Amino acid sequence: MPTNATLARYESMITSLLSGAVARFKFTDAATSYARTVLEIDFPPTSNGGDEAPSSRVIHQTLKHYAARRIGEPPITPVPATPEPIPPTLAANGAAWIDIAWGALSKAAQPLRVNSRRLVQPSLHGTAVRLSTDTTAAGIFETLISNQQPAGHFLNPSANDNLESWWYAELVLLHAVGTYAAETDAPAAYRAAERAAVYHLNETQPDHATNEPWAIFPFLLLSETRSLADQLLHNANMMPPDGVALLLLADALYCLRKFTSRGTA
Protein backbone atom coordinates (compact mmCIF):
# COMPACT_ATOMS: atom_id res chain seq x y z
CA MET A 1 0.00 0.00 0.00
CA PRO A 2 1.23 3.54 -0.68
CA THR A 3 2.42 5.79 2.14
CA ASN A 4 0.49 8.81 3.32
CA ALA A 5 3.21 11.08 1.96
CA THR A 6 2.95 9.48 -1.48
CA LEU A 7 -0.82 9.79 -1.50
CA ALA A 8 -0.67 13.40 -0.35
CA ARG A 9 1.67 14.18 -3.25
CA TYR A 10 -0.70 12.59 -5.76
CA GLU A 11 -3.72 14.27 -4.19
CA SER A 12 -2.01 17.62 -4.65
CA MET A 13 -1.02 16.73 -8.21
CA ILE A 14 -4.52 15.61 -9.23
CA THR A 15 -6.11 18.60 -7.48
CA SER A 16 -3.87 21.00 -9.38
CA LEU A 17 -4.48 19.24 -12.70
CA LEU A 18 -8.23 19.08 -12.16
CA SER A 19 -8.44 22.71 -11.06
CA GLY A 20 -6.65 23.79 -14.20
CA ALA A 21 -8.90 21.63 -16.36
CA VAL A 22 -12.05 23.02 -14.75
CA ALA A 23 -10.79 26.56 -15.32
CA ARG A 24 -10.13 25.87 -19.03
CA PHE A 25 -13.28 23.88 -19.67
CA LYS A 26 -15.95 26.19 -21.10
CA PHE A 27 -19.09 24.14 -20.56
CA THR A 28 -21.20 24.09 -17.41
CA ASP A 29 -22.60 20.59 -17.18
CA ALA A 30 -22.64 17.50 -14.98
CA ALA A 31 -18.92 16.93 -15.52
CA THR A 32 -17.77 20.37 -14.40
CA SER A 33 -20.32 20.44 -11.60
CA TYR A 34 -19.06 17.10 -10.23
CA ALA A 35 -15.43 18.17 -10.60
CA ARG A 36 -16.07 21.48 -8.84
CA THR A 37 -17.87 19.64 -6.04
CA VAL A 38 -14.96 17.30 -5.42
CA LEU A 39 -12.63 20.31 -5.46
CA GLU A 40 -14.97 21.98 -2.94
CA ILE A 41 -15.37 25.21 -4.85
CA ASP A 42 -18.56 27.13 -5.63
CA PHE A 43 -21.25 25.37 -7.59
CA PRO A 44 -21.75 26.53 -11.18
CA PRO A 45 -25.07 28.21 -12.00
CA THR A 46 -26.69 24.95 -13.19
CA SER A 47 -26.39 23.24 -9.79
CA ASN A 48 -29.46 22.78 -7.65
CA GLY A 49 -28.42 25.75 -5.53
CA GLY A 50 -28.30 23.75 -2.30
CA ASP A 51 -25.55 21.95 -0.46
CA GLU A 52 -26.03 18.73 -2.43
CA ALA A 53 -23.76 17.98 -5.34
CA PRO A 54 -24.82 16.09 -8.44
CA SER A 55 -25.42 12.50 -7.49
CA SER A 56 -22.54 10.16 -8.18
CA ARG A 57 -25.14 7.86 -9.74
CA VAL A 58 -25.57 10.43 -12.53
CA ILE A 59 -21.81 10.45 -13.05
CA HIS A 60 -21.63 6.66 -13.10
CA GLN A 61 -24.52 6.44 -15.56
CA THR A 62 -22.79 8.92 -17.86
CA LEU A 63 -19.52 6.98 -17.79
CA LYS A 64 -21.33 3.66 -18.21
CA HIS A 65 -23.12 4.64 -21.39
CA TYR A 66 -20.12 6.48 -22.80
CA ALA A 67 -17.72 3.57 -22.21
CA ALA A 68 -20.09 0.89 -23.50
CA ARG A 69 -20.68 2.81 -26.71
CA ARG A 70 -16.99 3.63 -27.03
CA ILE A 71 -16.38 -0.08 -27.62
CA GLY A 72 -19.00 -0.04 -30.34
CA GLU A 73 -21.47 -2.46 -28.77
CA PRO A 74 -24.88 -1.55 -27.34
CA PRO A 75 -25.21 -2.05 -23.58
CA ILE A 76 -27.79 -4.46 -22.25
CA THR A 77 -31.19 -3.11 -21.29
CA PRO A 78 -30.91 -2.02 -17.61
CA VAL A 79 -34.32 -3.47 -16.66
CA PRO A 80 -35.53 -5.95 -19.28
CA ALA A 81 -39.04 -7.35 -19.15
CA THR A 82 -37.58 -10.81 -18.56
CA PRO A 83 -34.51 -10.85 -16.28
CA GLU A 84 -31.40 -11.98 -18.09
CA PRO A 85 -28.52 -13.90 -16.53
CA ILE A 86 -25.14 -12.20 -16.23
CA PRO A 87 -23.35 -12.84 -19.54
CA PRO A 88 -20.12 -14.84 -19.39
CA THR A 89 -16.96 -12.84 -18.85
CA LEU A 90 -15.86 -12.92 -22.47
CA ALA A 91 -14.19 -9.95 -24.10
CA ALA A 92 -17.03 -9.90 -26.63
CA ASN A 93 -19.33 -9.04 -23.70
CA GLY A 94 -17.15 -6.15 -22.54
CA ALA A 95 -19.84 -3.53 -23.13
CA ALA A 96 -22.40 -5.64 -21.25
CA TRP A 97 -20.08 -6.03 -18.28
CA ILE A 98 -19.39 -2.29 -18.27
CA ASP A 99 -23.14 -1.76 -18.21
CA ILE A 100 -23.55 -4.24 -15.34
CA ALA A 101 -20.62 -3.09 -13.18
CA TRP A 102 -21.19 0.65 -13.57
CA GLY A 103 -24.91 0.10 -13.28
CA ALA A 104 -24.27 -1.51 -9.89
CA LEU A 105 -22.30 1.56 -8.80
CA SER A 106 -25.03 3.83 -10.14
CA LYS A 107 -27.84 2.02 -8.33
CA ALA A 108 -25.99 2.07 -5.03
CA ALA A 109 -24.51 5.57 -5.22
CA GLN A 110 -25.41 8.31 -2.79
CA PRO A 111 -25.39 12.03 -3.59
CA LEU A 112 -22.03 13.62 -2.88
CA ARG A 113 -22.13 16.29 -0.22
CA VAL A 114 -19.68 18.82 1.10
CA ASN A 115 -19.70 19.19 4.87
CA SER A 116 -17.08 21.38 6.54
CA ARG A 117 -14.94 20.94 3.40
CA ARG A 118 -14.91 17.15 3.74
CA LEU A 119 -16.88 14.59 1.76
CA VAL A 120 -19.14 12.38 3.81
CA GLN A 121 -18.56 8.65 4.13
CA PRO A 122 -20.25 6.59 1.40
CA SER A 123 -23.14 4.25 1.85
CA LEU A 124 -22.61 0.50 1.94
CA HIS A 125 -23.07 -1.03 -1.49
CA GLY A 126 -24.13 -4.36 -0.03
CA THR A 127 -27.68 -3.19 0.58
CA ALA A 128 -30.53 -4.67 -1.42
CA VAL A 129 -29.81 -2.89 -4.69
CA ARG A 130 -31.36 -4.89 -7.51
CA LEU A 131 -30.30 -5.03 -11.13
CA SER A 132 -31.83 -6.84 -14.07
CA THR A 133 -30.00 -9.95 -12.89
CA ASP A 134 -31.77 -9.80 -9.51
CA THR A 135 -28.35 -9.55 -7.90
CA THR A 136 -27.16 -6.99 -5.34
CA ALA A 137 -24.41 -4.54 -6.26
CA ALA A 138 -22.07 -6.44 -3.96
CA GLY A 139 -23.03 -9.66 -5.73
CA ILE A 140 -22.20 -8.14 -9.11
CA PHE A 141 -18.68 -7.27 -8.03
CA GLU A 142 -18.22 -10.57 -6.21
CA THR A 143 -19.09 -12.34 -9.47
CA LEU A 144 -16.74 -10.17 -11.50
CA ILE A 145 -13.90 -10.61 -9.00
CA SER A 146 -14.43 -14.36 -8.63
CA ASN A 147 -14.06 -14.73 -12.40
CA GLN A 148 -10.87 -12.68 -12.52
CA GLN A 149 -8.18 -14.57 -14.40
CA PRO A 150 -4.88 -15.59 -12.75
CA ALA A 151 -3.00 -13.01 -14.84
CA GLY A 152 -5.27 -10.27 -13.45
CA HIS A 153 -7.62 -9.45 -16.30
CA PHE A 154 -11.40 -9.70 -15.88
CA LEU A 155 -12.50 -10.71 -19.38
CA ASN A 156 -11.50 -13.71 -21.49
CA PRO A 157 -10.53 -12.75 -25.05
CA SER A 158 -10.83 -14.96 -28.09
CA ALA A 159 -8.72 -14.95 -31.23
CA ASN A 160 -11.39 -12.83 -32.92
CA ASP A 161 -11.52 -10.04 -30.32
CA ASN A 162 -10.05 -6.64 -31.02
CA LEU A 163 -7.17 -6.06 -28.60
CA GLU A 164 -7.72 -2.31 -28.24
CA SER A 165 -11.40 -2.77 -27.40
CA TRP A 166 -10.59 -5.52 -24.92
CA TRP A 167 -7.90 -3.45 -23.19
CA TYR A 168 -10.22 -0.48 -23.05
CA ALA A 169 -12.95 -2.58 -21.41
CA GLU A 170 -10.40 -3.89 -18.91
CA LEU A 171 -9.43 -0.33 -17.96
CA VAL A 172 -13.06 0.68 -17.51
CA LEU A 173 -13.76 -2.37 -15.35
CA LEU A 174 -10.60 -1.78 -13.31
CA HIS A 175 -11.76 1.77 -12.68
CA ALA A 176 -15.16 0.44 -11.55
CA VAL A 177 -13.58 -2.15 -9.22
CA GLY A 178 -11.28 0.53 -7.79
CA THR A 179 -14.22 2.85 -7.17
CA TYR A 180 -16.17 0.02 -5.55
CA ALA A 181 -13.18 -0.74 -3.30
CA ALA A 182 -12.85 2.90 -2.26
CA GLU A 183 -16.57 3.17 -1.53
CA THR A 184 -16.91 -0.08 0.43
CA ASP A 185 -13.37 -0.65 1.75
CA ALA A 186 -13.79 -4.29 0.69
CA PRO A 187 -10.43 -6.13 0.93
CA ALA A 188 -11.31 -8.50 -1.94
CA ALA A 189 -12.01 -5.55 -4.23
CA TYR A 190 -8.68 -3.93 -3.34
CA ARG A 191 -6.83 -7.18 -4.05
CA ALA A 192 -8.64 -7.58 -7.38
CA ALA A 193 -7.82 -4.00 -8.36
CA GLU A 194 -4.16 -4.53 -7.51
CA ARG A 195 -3.97 -7.76 -9.53
CA ALA A 196 -5.60 -6.07 -12.52
CA ALA A 197 -3.26 -3.07 -12.22
CA VAL A 198 -0.24 -5.40 -12.31
CA TYR A 199 -1.70 -7.11 -15.36
CA HIS A 200 -1.80 -3.78 -17.22
CA LEU A 201 1.76 -3.06 -16.16
CA ASN A 202 2.99 -6.41 -17.46
CA GLU A 203 0.83 -6.93 -20.54
CA THR A 204 -0.63 -3.67 -21.87
CA GLN A 205 -0.05 0.04 -21.97
CA PRO A 206 -3.19 2.09 -21.18
CA ASP A 207 -2.44 4.69 -23.85
CA HIS A 208 -2.49 1.95 -26.49
CA ALA A 209 -6.25 1.70 -25.89
CA THR A 210 -7.23 5.27 -24.96
CA ASN A 211 -5.94 8.70 -23.97
CA GLU A 212 -8.64 8.97 -21.29
CA PRO A 213 -7.49 8.79 -17.65
CA TRP A 214 -9.32 5.64 -16.55
CA ALA A 215 -8.20 3.74 -13.42
CA ILE A 216 -5.80 6.30 -11.95
CA PHE A 217 -6.78 5.41 -8.38
CA PRO A 218 -6.14 1.64 -8.60
CA PHE A 219 -2.81 2.29 -10.33
CA LEU A 220 -1.79 4.31 -7.26
CA LEU A 221 -2.32 1.40 -4.87
CA LEU A 222 0.98 -0.35 -5.65
CA SER A 223 4.42 1.22 -6.05
CA GLU A 224 5.17 -0.87 -9.15
CA THR A 225 2.04 0.31 -11.00
CA ARG A 226 2.30 3.96 -10.06
CA SER A 227 4.21 4.70 -13.26
CA LEU A 228 0.97 4.00 -15.17
CA ALA A 229 -0.84 6.60 -13.07
CA ASP A 230 1.99 9.02 -13.83
CA GLN A 231 1.58 8.30 -17.53
CA LEU A 232 -2.18 8.87 -17.45
CA LEU A 233 -1.82 12.11 -15.50
CA HIS A 234 0.84 13.34 -17.91
CA ASN A 235 -1.38 12.54 -20.88
CA ALA A 236 -4.34 14.29 -19.23
CA ASN A 237 -2.20 17.37 -18.66
CA MET A 238 -1.16 17.46 -22.31
CA MET A 239 -4.67 17.02 -23.74
CA PRO A 240 -7.35 19.71 -23.97
CA PRO A 241 -9.86 19.00 -21.17
CA ASP A 242 -13.17 17.38 -22.03
CA GLY A 243 -16.12 16.14 -19.99
CA VAL A 244 -14.94 12.53 -19.74
CA ALA A 245 -11.49 13.56 -18.52
CA LEU A 246 -13.04 15.87 -15.91
CA LEU A 247 -15.24 13.07 -14.58
CA LEU A 248 -12.38 10.58 -14.42
CA LEU A 249 -9.93 12.95 -12.76
CA ALA A 250 -12.56 14.04 -10.24
CA ASP A 251 -13.46 10.41 -9.49
CA ALA A 252 -9.78 9.57 -8.99
CA LEU A 253 -9.47 12.42 -6.50
CA TYR A 254 -12.72 11.43 -4.78
CA CYS A 255 -11.58 7.81 -4.35
CA LEU A 256 -8.13 8.86 -3.19
CA ARG A 257 -9.65 11.06 -0.48
CA LYS A 258 -11.96 8.26 0.66
CA PHE A 259 -8.98 5.92 0.88
CA THR A 260 -6.79 8.32 2.85
CA SER A 261 -9.62 9.42 5.16
CA ARG A 262 -9.81 5.86 6.51
CA GLY A 263 -6.12 5.77 7.31
CA THR A 264 -5.79 2.65 5.16
CA ALA A 265 -2.39 3.59 3.77
Secondary structure as GFF3:
##gff-version 3
##sequence-region A 1 265
A	DSSP	alpha_helix	4	24	.	.	.	ID=ss1
A	DSSP	alpha_helix	30	39	.	.	.	ID=ss2
A	DSSP	beta_strand	52	55	.	.	.	ID=ss3
A	DSSP	alpha_helix	56	71	.	.	.	ID=ss4
A	DSSP	three_ten_helix	91	93	.	.	.	ID=ss5
A	DSSP	alpha_helix	94	108	.	.	.	ID=ss6
A	DSSP	beta_strand	111	115	.	.	.	ID=ss7
A	DSSP	beta_strand	118	119	.	.	.	ID=ss8
A	DSSP	alpha_helix	137	146	.	.	.	ID=ss9
A	DSSP	alpha_helix	163	184	.	.	.	ID=ss10
A	DSSP	alpha_helix	187	203	.	.	.	ID=ss11
A	DSSP	alpha_helix	206	209	.	.	.	ID=ss12
A	DSSP	alpha_helix	216	219	.	.	.	ID=ss13
A	DSSP	three_ten_helix	223	225	.	.	.	ID=ss14
A	DSSP	alpha_helix	226	238	.	.	.	ID=ss15
A	DSSP	alpha_helix	243	261	.	.	.	ID=ss16
###
